[in-house]
Amino acid sequence: MAPLPISSIRIGKIDDVQELIKSKPNKVPERFIREANERGVLVSHKTHLHHHIPVVDLSKLSKPHTHDDFLFEILKLSQACEDWGFFQVINHGIEVGVVEDIEKVAKEFFEMPLEEKKKYPMEPGTVQGYGQAFIFSEDQKLDWCNMFALGVHPPSIRNPKLWPSTPARFSENLEGYSKEIRKLCKRLLKYIAISLDLKEERFEEMFGEAVQAVRMNYYPPCSRPDLVLGLSPHSDGSALTVLQQSKNSCVGLQILKDNTWVSVLPLPNALVINIGDTIEVLTNGKYKSVEHRAVTNRERERLTIVTFYAPNYEVKIEPMGELVDDETNPCKYRSYNHGDYSYHYVSNKLQGKKSLDFAKILN
């Protein structure tokens, strides 16, 4: 996935938000201030108790007590994918120690001096390294967030120069965590296939050597959370996205449900899963990707570790024949190479679900 030519992109000055709150804790630079209709107001999750996103218990799928338990949980998964595009998984089998280890080194990385983090820069037009991604102009609004992103698998997408030597055990912990998340994604895709009445290995056989990347997001407190966004609204270009929110983080994830922004509070030891654009295309729109964003908090920080899991770049993507019917459910998306879509996705700013126009058949 080649980056844009660096020389062609002028992104202007990008302030590091962690440094901003050290030097000017009560000031929000103009470039971070959103238009009134874009601003994110963090609504207490207590006022949205009726908007709990679905919860899927993986233990009832991997080791069900009865066949009815299995079928009930598959039905919950199907409804979550179709009605929400987001769900939480509990009893996912990833040891607490593995989760705590990656959170520890991620936090330590963001706490390093800026000059140390700048050794791993996210160059304009790329999506690996430390900085802000998806910035393509000098007047584009910025997110109240620092990012550190890395390609993980296959090895060909890695940039070894961006894997930090400090904190100690960073690479080791990330490798261990990513292997567990990869196994989880394969399990989830198997159950999603079953929920669609497909052969359970359908996605794994189709995806080839799947692509996996990780992005760590640090959202420091902001004196005016009503003026900024932590992360611009978007859907993900992946097949599945796995979000882990660190302990003691504030509420920050919001999803667009019935034209309303709904705050999501992750359950303890749960992982938040969302359907990406790729699954929307493959299922011919039955399971849709959902627009989501991050908001900030006046007093509390937030740290998330997000894994993107997608088909190999050489794989051809198109709606699966079993889910297309010329009369009742005609084909909504064209055929394309996944690498082409990935390039399109990372070559444009985050703007709702606009990237998916690339794949739509427009009547």
N, C-alpha and C positions, 0 to 999 in steps of 0.2 A: 504494500500500500504506500505508494510514493507520495511524499509531501509536495506541496506547491513550491515553486521556486521562491526561496527566501527573499531574493532581491526584489520580487514583484509585489511584496506585501508591506505596506506601511501601517503599523499598528499604534504609533505614538507612544507616549509614556504610560506605562502600566504600574501603578503604585501597588506595592505589596501590602495587603491589608493587615497583616500582623505588625508590620512596621508602622503603619498608619496609626493604629490604636496605641502604640507606645509613644509616638511623638505628638499626636494630636487626637487624643481619645474622644473628644466631643465634636470633631469636624468630619463631615462626609464630603469628599471632593465631588465636584459637579458631574464627573464622568460616571459616578456610581448611582446618581440620582435618577430614578426612572420616571417616565411619564405617569401621570396620575392613574391612568387605566391599567398600568402594568404593575403597580406596586403591590408588595406582599405584606399583608397584615397577619401576624401570627395569632390565630384564634386558639384559645385554650381548648385542648382536646376534651375537656370536661363538658364543653357546650356541644360536643358532637358525638355523644355516646352512641347515637343511633347510626353512626357511620363507621363502625368497626369494619375493617376489611376482613375478608374470609380467612379462616385459619385451617390449614391442612395438617393433619397428624400423620407424619410419614411412617410411624411405627405401625399404624393400622393398614398400611399398604405393603410394607416389607415383611411384617410378621403378624398378619391379621389373626384374631382369635377365631373368627368365622368368615365364611365367604361373604356373608351379608355385611360384615364390617368393611371388607375390602370394597364391595360395590358401593356402599354408602360414602366412603371416602373418595372414591373415583368420581361419584356424582358431585360431591362438594368441590372437587378440583375442577371438573368441567364447568360448573356454574361460576366458579371464581374466575376462570379464564374467559368465559363468555360475557359475564355481566360486569366484571371489574377490571380485568387485565392485571390485577395485583392480588397477591395473597401472602400470608405469612406461613412459614413451615416450622413446626415444632417437632421435637424428637427426631431431628435430622441426622443424628449419628456422628456429628463432628464434635470431638472432645472439647470441653471448655478450655483446657490448657492451650489447644491450638488457636482458638479464637483470642484468648487473652494474650498470647505471644505476639500475634500480628498487630493487635491493638497497641501493645507496648512499644514496638519498634516504630509504628506509624506515628504515634504521639511524640516519640523521641526525635524522629526525623523533623517534624514540623517545629519542634522546640530548638533545633539547632540554629546557630547564627545565620543570618541571611547570606553572608559571604560563603558559608559552607554549602548551603542549599543551591546557590547559584552555580556551583560546579556541575550541576545536572540540569541545564537549562532546557525549557521547552521552547524550541525555536519557532518563529512565526510560520504558520502553515503546517505544523506538526502536532501530534497529540501524545507524544511521550516526553517525559521530563517534568521539571518543576516550573510552575507558573500558572498561566491561564490559557485554556484551549479555546478554539473556535472564535478567535479574534482576527478580523480581516480588514479593519479600517481604523483610522485615527479617531473617528468620532463615535465609534460603536460603544454602547454602554457596557460597563464592566460588572461582573458578579462579585459580591462580597465573599470571596472564597479564594483560598490557595489550593492548588492541585498538585499532586505528584502521580504521574501515570507511567505505566510500564507495559510493554508487550511481554507476555509470559510463554505462550505456546502457539504454534510450534517454534523451535529455536530460531528459525529464520526471521521471525518478526522482532526478535530482541535487539536492543541496542546496548551492548555490554558497557559502553561508556557511561550510561545513565543509571546503572545499578550501583547504589552507593556502598562505599566501604564502611561507612559509619551511618547509623548506629551498628554496634556489634550485633551479629546474628540477624541483621535485616534480611539479607538474601536467603539465609537458611530458613528463617521463619516464613518468609513469603513463599518459598518453594513448597514447604510442608502444607501451608494453608491452601495454596492454589491446587495442589493435588487432591485435597479433600473436597474443595469446591467443584473441581472437574468431575469427580465421582458423583457428587450430588446432582450436578446438571444432567449427567447421563441418566441417572435414576428418574429425575423429574421428567425428562423427555420421553422416557419409556412409559411412564404413567400417563403423560399427556397423549401419547399415541393411543394407549388403551382407551382413554376417554373419548377418542375420536373414532373408535372401532377400527383402528389400524393395527397392523402387526407391531408388536412392542418395540422391535429393533428398527423400525422404519426410519426414524430421524438419525440414529447413529450411523446406519448404512448410507444414508443420503449425505450426511455432513462430511464424511471423510475425516481427515485429521483436523479436528475442529480448532478454531482460533480462540484464544483466551487472552484477555487483557485485564489489567487491574488499574483502578484509579482511586487514590486516597484523597478525600476532600476535607479540608479544615476550614470551618466557618467560625471566625472569632466573634466575640460580642460586637454589636454595633449600636452606637448611641441613638441612631434613628432607624430602627428596623422597618418603620413605616414608609421609608423612602427608597429602600434598596431591595434587591433580591440576592439570595445566596447563590442560586443557580437558575438560569433562564428556563422558561417552559420548553419542554421538548419531549419527544418519544425517543426510545433507544433503537439504534440500528441493528442490535443483536438479535439472537433467537430468544435467549433468556438473560436476564440481569439479576444478580444476587447482591443485595445490599445488607451490609452489616453495620449497625450503628453502635458506637462504643458506649460502654456503661456511663451513666451520669450525664449523657448528652441531652440537650434540650430537644423538644419536638421541632422538626424542621421540614420533613418531607410533606408535600401536599400533592394530591392527585386530583385531576379534573373529572368529577363525577356528576353527570346530569347538569353540566355547565356551572358547577359550583366547585370551588377549591376546598377540598376536604383534607384536614390534617390527619396524619397517620402516626400513631404512637407504637413503635415496635414493642412486642412482648419480650419479657426477659428470656434470653437464650434462644430467641427465634431469629430467623432470617427472613427478610422481605424479598419476595420474588416478583418480577414483572415480565410480562410478555413483550417481546421486542417486535420491531417491524417485520423481521424475517418470518416469524411464526404467523403474523397476520397475513402475509402474502401466501405462505404455504397452505394455510387453512382457508384461503379465499375469503378472508374477512370474518370467519366464524369466531376466532379468537383474535381480538384486536389489541394492538399496542395502545397505551394510554398516555396522554400528555401529563407530565408531572414537573414539579419545580421544587426549589428549596427556599425557605424563608429564614430570617435570622432572628436573634434574640438580643435584647438590650444588655442582659447580664451574664448569659451563659454561652459557652462555646459548644460546638458540635463537631464530631469527627466521624466520618463514614468511610468504609472500605467497600468499594463497588467492583464486582467482577462482571465482565461482559463475555458471553459465550455464544459463538456463532459458527456457521459452516466454514469450511476451508474456502479461501478466496477463489479457487478454481471451480467451485460448484455452481451449476446452473440452478437458479431459483425460479420457481413458477408454482401456481396453485396446483395442489395434488389432485389428480384426476378423480379420486373418490369423493372429493368435496366440491366438484363442479358439475352442474347440470344445466344444459343449454336452456331449459324452460324455466326451472324453478330457482336456480342459483347460477347464473352465467358467470363466466370468468371475469374477474374484476381487475386482474393485474397481469402485466406482460411478463414474458420470460427474460431473464437477464443474468449476467455473471455476478456472483456475490462480491467479488473484488471490485467490480465497477460501482456497485452500490456503496460499498464501504468508502471508496475514494470520494464519491459524491457527498456522502454524509459528512466526512471530516473536512471537506473543502467548503463548507457553508456554515454560517453562524447558526446557533440553536434558535429555532423559530417554530415552536409548536410541532405539528406533524407535517410541516411543509416538505421535509425531505422525502416523505413517502410518495409525493407527487411523481417522483422519478419512476415509480413502478406502476402507477395506476393507468388503467385503460380509460381514457377520457372519451366519453360519447359525444 
